[in-house]
């Protein structure tokens, strides 16, 4: 996966980059919101030049934003990114109080994810790699390797999970009715 990370604390960024890099992810790191936005817009422009206009364009598989950064905070960066690409996956990694962060994120009117600091390297990896979704799919007896090879975007993966859960629920309900 290709990940854009905006984190102003050097030590924290080093830990994130190492953890994700060890899992084979490519991490582009910026130390402030303004720089993050410049990189995003540049990569988005390049991606749009090399893609079909009907495709969802994802220059990054995920954008990880600290909320409190110099020059431009994470919320401002997220607003600008989502204005040009409403399908971009955004993960806020923040020590801000949950309620304050959620109120701010609700202003975006988009689905974004939150990782509350402090969190472990494994929690970061699990979030980025959608391990909770894959765990649920595995419980539904889905071949996870096939899904990973299909390289679905997160929202598509979530849709697949929702469809399969509804199907399982219908099957369970018809089994109960068959007993009666």
C-alpha positions in Angstrom: 0.0 0.0 0.0 1.0 3.6 -0.6 0.4 5.8 2.4 0.7 9.5 2.9 1.5 10.4 6.5 1.3 13.8 8.0 2.9 13.8 11.5 4.9 16.7 13.0 6.6 14.7 15.8 9.7 13.2 14.3 10.0 10.2 16.7 6.3 9.3 16.2 6.7 9.5 12.4 9.8 7.2 12.6 7.9 4.6 14.5 4.9 4.7 12.1 7.1 4.6 9.0 9.2 1.7 10.4 6.1 -0.3 11.4 4.3 0.2 8.1 7.6 -0.2 6.1 8.3 -3.5 7.8 4.9 -4.7 6.4 5.9 -3.7 2.8 4.0 -0.4 2.7 5.5 2.7 1.0 5.1 5.7 3.3 5.5 9.3 2.2 6.0 11.5 5.2 5.3 15.2 5.6 5.8 17.2 8.8 3.0 19.7 8.3 -0.4 19.9 6.8 0.5 22.3 4.1 3.3 20.0 2.8 0.9 17.0 3.0 -1.6 18.8 0.8 1.0 19.8 -1.8 2.1 16.2 -2.1 -1.4 14.9 -2.3 -2.4 17.4 -5.0 0.7 16.5 -7.0 0.1 12.8 -6.7 -3.6 13.2 -7.5 -2.8 15.2 -10.6 -0.3 12.5 -11.8 -2.9 9.8 -11.1 -5.7 11.6 -13.0 -3.4 12.0 -16.1 -2.8 8.2 -16.2 -6.3 6.9 -15.5 -9.7 6.4 -17.0 -12.0 9.3 -15.9 -14.6 6.9 -14.8 -12.3 5.2 -12.2 -12.0 6.2 -8.6 -8.6 7.8 -8.3 -6.6 6.9 -5.3 -3.1 8.4 -5.3 -2.7 6.9 -1.8 -4.4 3.9 -0.3 -4.6 5.8 3.0 -3.8 9.3 4.2 -2.9 9.3 7.9 -3.3 12.8 9.5 -2.4 14.1 12.9 -5.1 16.5 13.9 -2.8 19.2 15.5 0.0 20.1 13.0 1.8 23.3 12.0 0.7 25.5 9.1 -2.6 23.6 8.6 -4.4 21.2 10.9 -5.5 17.8 9.9 -9.1 18.8 9.6 -8.3 21.5 7.1 -6.1 19.1 5.1 -8.9 16.4 5.2 -11.5 19.0 3.9 -9.3 19.9 1.0 -8.4 16.3 0.1 -12.1 15.2 0.3 -13.2 18.2 -1.8 -11.1 16.9 -4.8 -11.4 13.2 -4.0 -14.4 12.2 -1.8 -13.3 8.6 -2.0 -9.9 9.1 -0.4 -9.4 7.0 2.8 -8.5 9.3 5.7 -7.3 8.1 9.1 -6.9 10.6 11.9 -4.2 9.6 14.3 -4.6 12.0 17.2 -4.2 12.5 20.9 -7.1 15.0 20.9 -10.0 14.2 23.0 -12.4 11.8 21.3 -15.4 14.1 21.5 -13.6 17.1 20.2 -12.2 15.1 17.3 -15.5 13.5 16.4 -17.3 16.9 16.4 -14.7 18.3 14.1 -14.8 15.2 11.8 -18.6 15.4 11.6 -18.1 18.7 9.8 -16.5 16.7 6.9 -19.7 14.9 6.1 -17.5 12.0 5.0 -16.5 8.7 6.6 -13.1 9.0 8.2 -11.4 6.7 10.6 -9.9 7.5 14.0 -6.9 6.0 15.9 -6.6 7.5 19.3 -3.0 8.1 20.5 -1.4 6.4 22.1 -1.8 3.2 20.1 0.4 0.3 19.3 2.3 -0.4 16.1 0.0 -3.4 15.6 -3.1 -1.3 16.0 -1.8 1.0 13.3 -1.1 -1.9 11.0 -4.5 -3.5 11.7 -6.2 -0.2 10.9 -4.3 0.5 7.7 -4.6 -3.1 6.5 -8.3 -3.4 7.3 -7.6 -6.5 9.4 -10.9 -6.1 11.3 -12.8 -6.3 8.0 -10.8 -9.3 6.9 -11.4 -11.1 10.2 -15.2 -10.6 9.8 -14.9 -11.9 6.2 -12.9 -14.9 7.4 -15.7 -15.8 9.8 -18.1 -15.8 6.8 -15.8 -18.4 5.2 -14.5 -16.1 2.5 -11.2 -16.8 0.8 -9.2 -13.8 2.2 -6.3 -14.3 -0.2 -8.5 -13.9 -3.2 -10.0 -10.7 -1.8 -6.6 -9.3 -1.1 -5.4 -10.1 -4.6 -8.5 -8.3 -6.0 -7.1 -5.1 -4.5 -10.4 -3.7 -3.5 -10.6 -0.2 -2.1 -11.7 0.0 1.5 -15.2 1.1 0.7 -15.6 -1.7 -1.8 -14.3 -4.2 0.8 -16.8 -2.9 3.4 -19.6 -3.2 0.8 -18.6 -6.9 0.1 -18.7 -7.5 3.9 -22.1 -5.9 4.3 -23.6 -7.9 1.3 -22.2 -11.2 2.7 -23.5 -10.4 6.2 -27.0 -9.7 4.8 -26.9 -12.9 2.8 -25.9 -14.9 5.8 -28.6 -13.3 7.9 -31.2 -14.3 5.2 -29.9 -17.8 5.1 -30.0 -18.1 8.9 -33.6 -16.7 8.9 -34.7 -19.2 6.3 -33.1 -22.0 8.2 -35.1 -21.0 11.3 -38.3 -20.8 9.3 -37.6 -24.3 7.7 -37.5 -25.8 11.2 -41.0 -24.5 11.9 
